[in-house]
Amino acid sequence: MTQKTATALFRPALADVPQYKPGKPPAAVDGLAPYKLSSNEHFLPAIPAVTEALTEAVNPATYPDPAAKALTTELADYVQLPQDHIAVGAGGSEIVTALAHITLEAGSEVIYPWPSFELYPQASALNGATKKPIGLTEDFSHDLWAMAQAITDNTRLIFLCSPNNPTGPAITGDEFNAFMAQVPSNVLVVLDQAYWEFCTDPSAVDGLAMLKQYGNLVLLRTFSKAHALAGFRIGYAVGHPAVIAAIRKATVPFGVTPPSQHAAIVSLRHVNQVLARAHSIAAARDEFIDALRAQGWQVPDSQANFVWLPLEEYSTAFEEACVAKSLAVRNLNSGVRISIGPPEAMARVLQVAEEFRQDHLIKQ
Ligand SMILES: Cc1ncc(COP(=O)(O)O)c(C=O)c1O
């Protein structure tokens, strides 16, 4: 089949859909332990209570509970809201695609910060919507003023990502309120909180508190990051019952498997351990940023489990310098995102960064 014949099989919108690019694995280098710092995964396994619970037998012959009742009950309890405020999905990614499905079609517009999570443009384009990526400010935060200016009568969906993947800054509560005051009530605003557990800035927006004020707000969260359950694919939305009912129509039935539901429940029951681990990653992140700044790098603030180096045209050379040391980082061309790994991995990145500055940047 020729490319032209193949294209004729599909909706025209597909031509505009970018392909998701996952983080690469580290290259093998003799004598060096490899570290994958390219996907913002937790560098530790899930907490012991979860790994112990996983040894319990499950019967794969039967479907999971489609309503994920037990997990929904646990989550509702955790966020202190009724169960009709929670929808679960196969990762936050499924929630992102469901949000695009329930709001977007040809002729509608979606606004999102850029660079940000790669799935926003992909899910939006798949629904035929017009994408309006809005560049970040000089300090790599959302340009909320420009995002508000971009709203038109056709805007149906806005993604906010706090802390922002890949750059790291969080939106403050004041910034969020000032933004929401400019958003019409018929536009759904998604506050993507995939990394909220790593956020230590007390002025960062409190998503759950904001839900009480804004009927057009929905929160997106995941078990992939702080809970260290990325392979199990569990995410959830917290929002008003009408929004949640619509999301439930757009998610795949039985998408969260029984072991995944079980693991998420156990992890939530030990959430204090999860949060304590997230805070030690946050402390390692702050130390890593301080060390990079001491070397002379301009590094944006990060409230997540990763750090952004705005390397621009040096991004690929920096990625290659990491590859040579068995470190996988995420090269997004305008910069490189480095996930926080164990201390020896971060020490090795610092060494690469120091040498890179000497070789490429300081001489200029
Ligand atoms: C900002 C953001 N939102 C949502 C997700 C979705 O994660 P998952 O589908 O693993 O829950 C990710 C994953 O990297 C992310 O970075």
The ligand as an SDF file (V2000), in Angstrom:
LIG
                    3D

 16 16  0  0  0  0  0  0  0  0999 V2000
    2.3540   16.3520   33.3380 C   0  0  0  0  0  0  0  0  0  0  0  0
    1.9460   14.9240   33.1990 C   0  0  0  0  0  0  0  0  0  0  0  0
    0.6510   14.6160   33.2640 N   0  0  0  0  0  0  0  0  0  0  0  0
    0.2300   13.3740   33.1530 C   0  0  0  0  0  0  0  0  0  0  0  0
    1.1080   12.3420   32.9600 C   0  0  0  0  0  0  0  0  0  0  0  0
    0.5310   10.9840   32.7940 C   0  0  0  0  0  0  0  0  0  0  0  0
    1.1940    9.9950   33.4520 O   0  0  0  0  0  0  0  0  0  0  0  0
    0.5860    8.5360   33.5320 P   0  0  0  0  0  0  0  0  0  0  0  0
   -0.2020    8.2720   32.2930 O   0  0  0  0  0  0  0  0  0  0  0  0
    1.7580    7.6590   33.6710 O   0  0  0  0  0  0  0  0  0  0  0  0
   -0.3040    8.5380   34.7320 O   0  0  0  0  0  0  0  0  0  0  0  0
    2.4780   12.6080   32.8600 C   0  0  0  0  0  0  0  0  0  0  0  0
    3.4590   11.5490   32.6150 C   0  0  0  0  0  0  0  0  0  0  0  0
    4.6090   11.7300   32.3830 O   0  0  0  0  0  0  0  0  0  0  0  0
    2.9150   13.9420   32.9850 C   0  0  0  0  0  0  0  0  0  0  0  0
    4.1980   14.2750   32.9090 O   0  0  0  0  0  0  0  0  0  0  0  0
  1  2  1  0
  2  3  1  0
  2 15  2  0
  3  4  2  0
  4  5  1  0
  5  6  1  0
  5 12  2  0
  6  7  1  0
  7  8  1  0
  8  9  2  0
  8 10  1  0
  8 11  1  0
 12 13  1  0
 12 15  1  0
 13 14  2  0
 15 16  1  0
M  END
$$$$
